[in-house]
Amino acid sequence: MDSKQIADSKKSLILSVFTHPACSGCGAAVEMGWELAQDLQGIVLKTVKLENQEGLEKAQQCGIKTIPTMIIYKGEEECERMIGLPEKKKLEESLKLYLD
């Protein structure tokens, strides 16, 4: 996500999910993020695919070493990072914590 996208979403939480097609847990992570974005208002889901140069560069900028990784942003600030596939309830609790 670039700075313009973050600036456009200042009133929303952004859930970035770093994925790769060869990752067995990544599909479940994206699905979980999508479901919660539908259930909770004010959440924008962004997927960062590490199968292309843009995604690889973004992952490097964010220090991603393991996938799936989920990062919750509020504006430009990183609020929380979850490495691996979290339990849905844990992710939901974290998202609710940062919603206004």
LINSULWO-V761295 format. One record per backbone hydrogen bond with DSSP energy under -0.5 kcal/mol. CO is the residue of the C=O (numbers start at 1). NH is the residue of the N-H. Records with the same first field share a line. If there is no record, write none. Layout:
CO: NH / NH
//
This chain:
2: 6
3: 7
4: 8
5: 9
6: 9
7: 10
9: 12
12: 75
13: 15 / 44
14: 16 / 73
15: 17 / 46
16: 18 / 71
17: 19 / 48
18: 68 / 69
19: 50
20: 23
22: 24
23: 27
25: 29
26: 30
27: 31
28: 32
29: 33
30: 34
31: 35
32: 36
33: 37
34: 38
35: 39
36: 40
39: 41
40: 43
42: 13
43: 45
44: 15 / 46
46: 17
47: 49
48: 19 / 50
49: 52
52: 56
53: 57
54: 58
55: 59
56: 60
57: 61
58: 62
59: 63 / 64
60: 63
68: 84
69: 18
70: 82
71: 16 / 73
72: 79 / 80
73: 14
74: 77
77: 74 / 79
80: 72
82: 70
84: 86
87: 91
88: 92
89: 93
90: 94
91: 95
92: 96
93: 97
94: 98
95: 98 / 99
//
